[in-house]
Amino acid sequence: MGRPPKKLDPTAGVAELLGSKVRELRESRGWSQGVLAGKVFTSVARIAGVELATDPPNADLCQRLDETLEAKGALMELFPLLRRSQFEKWAEVFLDKQAQAVKIYEYSQSVPGLLQTPGYARAMLASGRIFNSDRDLDEVVQARLERQEILRRPTPPWMWVILAESALHFTIGGRQVMREQLEYLLEVATSDRVHIRVLPYEGTVPMALGGSLSLLVMPRGEQVAYVEGLRMGNLIEGEDATPYTVLYDHLHGNALGPDESADMIRKVLEEKYQ
């Protein structure tokens, strides 16, 4: 006899609720996971991951499951909540790993959180409250600033930042906030462990548009990649992170050197924010 299926608590989270609904609908039809996998053009392992809430579906698979299982939209109604819960989950896991990393590589089209001034952080987080206004703004700003303590530890991680040129021109929080932010970038770039390079417009890599990329090297050498877009995030570990290291190398190759980058930051600061 086979092992009985693992029980899920549908109240534990959105992924668990969706997985339990998929299993319930599948079993009501007398289908095995293999039969359902064939009908929605995926693998048995993928169906198992959906039902166990370990590998929740993307929008396309969720739609196919909804139609094939005749869920009448019940699964797709859960998808926006699933996407939000997964974003928050992966972001939390990433931040935990970031605090342990020995090397941090960042590519961003805005100033990354670890290098944000209080004013810049507040402006960025305030704009995100259209999605989530549950927490007090002062609390989330303070939490972000406290994470910067990892750069002030006795032995801080090494950090390489590739900053898209557009980040220097987006006026986040007003001219005063941007002036303080660019001045801080010039200051922190003098640290032995923080390296900032600007990616000029002509060096843009299309694949990197529309999101940010973080790469971590953990104490035992494991690599972690975190890709983030608008309300979407994905954590990638192990060998699966390799393509993202190649992308980062491409961006790094197109970026200006440290001195040229500082000159560009200084020029934008003087011409636009003084």
N, C-alpha and C positions, 0 to 999 in steps of 0.2 A: 504494500500500500504506500502511496506517496505521502509526503509530509503535508499536513493541513496548511492552507494558506495563512500567512501572517495576518493577525487581526490589526485593523487600523482604527484609530480613534478619530472619527470624522470631525470632532470638535477641536482637534489639536491644531488645525490650520487649514488654509485654503487648499493646499496641495493634497492633504489627507482627505478632505471632503470630496475633492474632484476624483481622486483615486478610488475612493470607496464607491462613488457613483458609477464610475466606469466598470469596476468589478461587478457591482450589483446588476447593471444592465447586461453585461456580457453573460453572467451566469444565468440570468433569467431567460436567455435565449439558448442555453445549453452549449455555448461556444467555449472552446479552450482558448487560452491566450494565443496559441498558434493560429487558430482560425481567425480571430480578430486581427492579428498582425497581418495576415494575408489580405484581409478585406480593406485595411487602411494603408497597405503598402509600407510596412515598417517591420522591424524585427520583434521576435518574441521577447528579447531582453528589454526592448524599449517599452513594450506594453507592460511588462513586469515592473519596470521603473516607474511608469505612470501610476500603476495600481498601488505600489508601495510608497509613493510620494517621494522617491529618491531621485527621480528624473522626470519632473513635470513636463507636460507637452508644450511645444511652441504653438503659435496661433494656428498654423496650417494643420498640424496634427490634431489639435483640439477641435477644429472645424470638421475634420474627417471623422473623428470619433463621434462627434455630436450627430452627424448625418447618418453614419453607419449604424449606430446604436439607437437611432430614432429618439434622441433625448429631447427633441423639440426646443432646442436652444438652451436647455438647462446647463450644459457644460460651457457653452460660449458665454453665458451670463457670468460664470465664475472667472473667466479668463482675465478681465481687467484687475480683479482683486488678486488673482494668482500672480500676475506680473508685478504688481506693487509689492506683494509679500516676498517674492523672490528677490526683487531689487534690494529690499531692506535686509533680507537674510544675507545675500552675498556681500553687500556693503559692510555689514557688521563683521563677517568672517574676514574680509579683506583688511579692515582696520586692525583687527586682532593680530593678523599676520604681519602687517606693516610695522607694528610696535616691536616685533621680534626680529625683523629683517636686519641683515648686516650691510646690504646694498639696496638702494632704492633708485629705480630709473623711472622718470616721469616724462610723458609727452602730453601737452595740454594746450587747448586754445583759450584757456583762461589761467590765471595764476593758481597753481595747485594748493590744496588746503594747508599743507605743511609750511608754505611760504606766504600765506595771506596775512595782511595786517588786520587789526580788529575792524576797521571801517570797511575794508574790502570784504571780509568774511560776513559781516552783518548784511551788506548789500546783496551778496550772493545768496545767502540763506533766506533773507526776507523775500526774494523773488520766488523761491521754491515753496513758499507757504501756500501758494494756490493749490498745491497738491496735498500738502499735509500741514494743517494748522493746529494739530493736537498739542504740540509741545510749545512751551514759552520760548520766544525768540532769544531772549537773553541767555537761557539755558543752553540752547543749541550752539549759539555763538561761543559761549564759554567752553563748551565741550570740544569744539573744533580747535580753539586756541590752546587748550590743555594738551591736545595731542601733539602739539609742536614741541612739547618737552622732550620728545625722543631725540631732537636735534641738539639738545642742551645737556644730554647725559655725559658723564665722564668719558665714555667711549661711544660717541654717536655713530649711526650708520653713515656710510658714504652715500652721497646723493648726487645724481646727475639729472638735470632738468632740461628738456627741450621745450622751449616756449614758442608757440606760433607767433609770428609778428603781429597778427591781428589782436593778440592779447594786450599789446602795448597801446592799441588805439581804441579798443572798446572802453568807453568811459563808464566804468562801474562805480556807482555811488557818488559820482560828481568829480569835479576837477581836483578838489582838495584830497579826496580819498585816493585818487589815482596818483597824485603827486607823492603822497606818503608811501603808496605801494611801490612805485618805481624806485624811489629813494631806498626803500628797504631791500629791494632786489639787488641794487648796486652794493649795498652794505653786506648782505649775506653772501654775495658772490665772492667776497674777499676771504671767506672761510676756506681752510684747506680741504674740508670735506664736502662742501657744496659747490657744484659746478653748474653754471647756467649758460645755455647756448640758445640763441634765437634762431628760429627757422624762418628765413625770409619768404615772402610770398612766392617768389620764383622757385623755391625749393620744396613747395608743397607736394606731398605724396597723396594722390586722390584717395587711396585706401584708408587714410587716417582722418579724412574729413568727417565732421559730424560727431566726433567723440574724443575721449581721452584714453590713454593707455598707461598703465602702471605695471612695472615689472619688479619683482622682489627676489632677492637671493637670500635664502634662509640660512641659519647658522651651520647646517649640515650640507649646504650646497644645493638644496632643492630650489627649483624655480617656480614662481607663481606669477601668473598674468591676470590683470583685472582690466576689463574693457567696460567703459561706461558711456552711455549716451543719454538721451532725454528720458528720464525715468526708467532706464533699463541698465542692468549691470550683469556681467558674467564673469565668474571666477574660473580660471583654467590652471591646472596644476600638472607637474611632471612633463613628459615628452610633448603633450598637447600644447604646452606653452611655447615650444620652439618656434613656430611660425611668427609669433608675436615678437620674439627676440630679433628675428630677421628683419621684421618691419621696423623695429626700433633702430637697428643698425643702419637701415636705409635713411631714416629720418636724421640720425646723427651725422651721417655722411653728407647730408645736404645742408646741415646747420652751419651757422657762422662759428668761428673760433671764439674762445672766451673774451679776448680783447675786443674783437669786432662786435661781439654781442653787447658788451658793456658800452661801447661807443654808440650803438644803436639805441639802447635803453636811455642813455644820457641825452642823445639828440631828441628823441621823442619827448622826454621829460622837459627839456628846455624849450622846445618849439611849441608844445601843445598844452603843457600843464603848469608852466610858470606864470 
